[in-house]
Amino acid sequence: MNALAAVQKLKALGYYFQVEGDALRYEWHGSGKPPSQARPLLEAIKGHKRQVISYLVKQKVLERVLTCADCSYFEANRGPNPREGWDHCRKQNKGRYGIGMACTALVHAESYSEKGDVRH
């Protein structure tokens, strides 16, 4: 079984995952005992820890709403509230509002490095 499919099934069963540096932690949050079908799924992800960590980090970033102000292409105005102001997107070559939803160029090009780690 694919390790990422195993993670998705485990989440559906009530498991929560947390990434702490290079450590992958999971915890059962369902009622009663963990289901018996969880054991083989947990075994499936053990050999693919780095892949699972990369996947979980990407999912966490995608849960956050990115705005134009987060993008390096956005030229913010110099008014009293520049982060929220209307100005210019160099990528799309048009005016954008800083708190508007970011375009897919930001999500895919700037949020991840080639290894899948979040850029800061």
Number of C-alpha atoms within 10 A of each C-alpha: 9 10 19 18 14 19 21 12 15 21 16 10 16 15 17 15 16 14 15 9 7 9 10 15 11 13 12 17 13 12 8 7 8 15 13 8 11 17 11 11 20 15 12 18 19 12 11 13 15 15 14 21 23 16 15 19 16 16 11 12 15 13 8 8 11 19 19 24 24 17 19 13 16 25 20 21 16 11 10 8 11 14 20 18 19 21 20 19 20 13 13 12 10 10 13 22 20 25 15 15 14 19 14 10 13 18 16 11 10 15 19 18 11 7 9 15 15 15 8 6
